[in-house]
Amino acid sequence: MTVAERILRRVFATVRTPLRFRLWDGTVVRVGPGESGFVIVFHSPEVFRRILRSPTPLHFGEAYIAGEIEIEGDILDAMRAADDIEHLSVPLGTRVAAFADLLRV
């Protein structure tokens, strides 16, 4: 398991919506129950670090507009997932561990 995969699994461990990510190296990471109708594509480790360090809708939107990330598949599913993610509560210990791991991505 890559460091980036471990971070995604840790941060989104309690998400109720199925999510799928494709990393810059082609690794596909699935989290949540069931199958996702979309995939979030990170084109570089830099954008991955930037978004996970400060995961706001604004930063995500800026990266999307800049072409640093893509959403492939059902955009409506992605929008529903975004709503669930905004309400996700990540425990402090998990956030600290994820931030430490981001230094190795």
NUVEXRO-237827 format. One record per atom (N, C-alpha, C, O): residue in three letters; z, x, y. Coordinates in steps of 0.05 Angstrom, whole numbers, plus 5000, padded with zeros to 4 digits. Example, Ala and Ser with C-alpha at 12.3 -4.5 7.8 and 13.67 -1.06 7.14 Angstrom:
Ala515652644886Ala515652464910Ala515652644934Ala516952854934Ser514252574955Ser514352734979Ser515752585001Ser516152685023
This chain:
Met500050174976Met500050005000Met500050185025Met501650375027Thr498250125044Thr498150285068Thr500450205087Thr501649995083Val500950375106Val503050315126Val502350065141Val504149895145Ala499850035149Ala499049795164Ala499449535147Ala500349335157Glu498749555122Glu499149325104Glu502149255102Glu502849025102Arg503749465099Arg506649415097Arg507749285123Arg509449105121Ile506749365146Ile507549245171Ile506848945172Ile508548775178Leu504348885165Leu503448605166Leu505048435146Leu505848215153Arg505448535122Arg507048385103Arg509948335112Arg511048125108Arg511048535125Arg513848525134Arg514048325158Arg515748145158Val512348355177Val512448185201Val511847895195Val513147715207Phe509847845178Phe509047565173Phe510147465146Phe508947275135Ala512347575137Ala513447495111Ala514147195110Ala514047075088Thr514947085132Thr515946805132Thr513846605143Thr514546365146Val511446695148Val509446525160Val508746305140Val508546345116Arg508246055150Arg507645825133Arg504645785130Arg503745635113Thr503145925147Thr500245895147Thr498946145133Thr499846365138Pro497046105115Pro495746335103Pro494246495124Pro492746385140Leu494546755122Leu493246935141Leu491747155124Leu492647225102Arg489547245135Arg488047465123Arg487147655145Arg486147565165Phe487647905140Phe486948115159Phe485148315145Phe485448375121Arg483248425160Arg481648655150Arg482048885169Arg481548855193Leu482949105158Leu483449345174Leu480949515178Leu478949465164Trp481149695196Trp478949875203Trp477850035179Trp475550115179Asp479450065158Asp478550215135Asp477550035112Asp476950125091Gly477349775118Gly476349575099Gly478549445082Gly477949255067Thr480949535084Thr483249415069Thr483549125078Thr483649065102Val483748935059Val484248655065Val487148595058Val488048655036Val488648475076Val491448405072Val491748105075Val490947985095Arg492847985054Arg493347695054Arg496347645055Arg497947775041Val497147465073Val500047395075Val500147085078Val498246955085Gly502446985071Gly502746695072Gly501746555047Gly500546685030Pro502446295045Pro501646145021Pro498746065021Pro497745985042Gly497346074999Gly494645974997Gly492546165008Gly493046395012Glu490146045012Glu487846195022Glu487346135051Glu487545905059Ser486746335066Ser486046305094Ser483046245097Ser481446355083Gly482346075116Gly479546015122Gly478346205142Gly476046175151Phe479846415150Phe478946605170Phe480046875164Phe481946905148Val478947075177Val480047345174Val480047465202Val478147445218Ile482247605209Ile482547755234Ile481848045228Ile483048165210Val479848145242Val478848415237Val479748605259Val479148565282Phe481248805251Phe482049015270Phe480149245267Phe479749355245His478849325289His476849535288His477849825290His476450015285Ser480449845297Ser481550125300Ser484550115297Ser485849905302Pro485750345289Pro488650355288Pro489850325316Pro492150225318Glu488450415337Glu489550395364Glu490050105372Glu492150035383Val488049935367Val488349655375Val490549515357Val492049345367Phe490649595332Phe492749495314Phe495449555325Phe497249385328Arg495949815333Arg498449895344Arg499049745370Arg501349645374Arg497149725387Arg497549595413Arg498349305410Arg500149205423Ile496949165393Ile497548875389Ile500148835375Ile501648655382Leu500748995355Leu503248955340Leu505649045356Leu507848955352Arg505249235375Arg507449325392Arg508149105412Arg510549075418Ser506148965422Ser506648755441Ser504848515434Ser502748475447Pro505748355415Pro504048135404Pro504047885420Pro505347685413Thr502647885443Thr502547645459Thr499747525457Thr497847665451Pro499547265463Pro496847145463Pro494947285483Pro492547305478Leu496047375506Leu494447515526Leu493247775514Leu490847825517His494847935502His493948185490His491848135468His489848285466Phe492447935452Phe490547865430Phe487847775442Phe485747865434Gly488047605463Gly485547515476Gly484047735489Gly481547735488Glu485347915502Glu484048145515Glu482648315494Glu480348405499Ala483948365472Ala482648525451Ala480248385439Ala478248505432Tyr480448125436Tyr478247955426Tyr475847975445Tyr473548015436Ile476347935470Ile474147935490Ile472948215491Ile470448245495Ala474548425488Ala473548705489Ala472048775463Ala470848995462Gly472148605443Gly470848665418Gly472448855400Gly471348975381Glu474948895406Glu476649075390Glu477648935365Glu478349075345Ile477748675366Ile478348515342Ile476348285340Ile475048215360Glu476048175317Glu474247945312Glu475747745296Glu477647805282Ile474847495298Ile475747285281Ile473247185266Ile471447075278Glu473247225240Glu471047125224Glu471946885208Glu474146875198Gly470146685206Gly470846445191Gly471446215209Gly470446185231Asp473146035200Asp473845785213Asp475645825237Asp478045885234Ile474445805261Ile475945865285Ile478145655290Ile480245715302Leu477745405280Leu479845205283Leu482245265266Leu484545225275Asp481845375242Asp484045465225Asp485545695239Asp488045705239Ala484045875252Ala485246095266Ala486945995289Ala489146105295Met486045785303Met487545685326Met490145545316Met492245575329Arg490045405294Arg492445285282Arg494445505274Arg496845475278Ala493445715262Ala495145935254Ala496346075278Ala498746145277Ala494846095299Ala495946225324Ala498346065334Ala500246185344Asp498245805332Asp500445635341Asp502945695324Asp505145715335Asp502545715298Asp504845775280Asp505946045285Asp508346085285Ile504146245290Ile505046515295Ile506646535321Ile508546685322Glu505846385341Glu507346385367Glu510246305363Glu512046385378His510746135343His513446035338His514946195317His517146125309Leu513746405307Leu514846575286Leu517246735297Leu516946855318Ser519446725283Ser521846885292Ser522147115272Ser522647075249Val521747355283Val521947595266Val524647725271Val525347785294Pro526247755250Pro528947875253Pro528848145266Pro526948295262Leu530948215280Leu531148475294Leu530648705276Leu529248895283Gly531948705253Gly531548935234Gly528748965225Gly527749195222Thr527348745221Thr524448755214Thr522848865236Thr521049025232Arg523448785261Arg521948885284Arg522349185288Arg520449335293Val524849275284Val525449565287Val523949725266Val522749935272Ala523949625241Ala522549765219Ala519549765224Ala518249975219Ala518449545234Ala515549535240Ala514849725262Ala512849865260Phe516449745283Phe515949925305Phe516050215295Phe514350385304Ala517850275278Ala518050555267Ala515550615251Ala514450835253Asp514650415235Asp512250455219Asp509750485236Asp507950625229Leu509650355259Leu507350375277Leu506850655286Leu504550725292Leu508850825286Leu508551105294Leu506951255273Leu505851465279Arg506751145249Arg505251285227Arg502551165222Arg501151245203Val501750965238Val499050845235Val497051005251Val494650945251
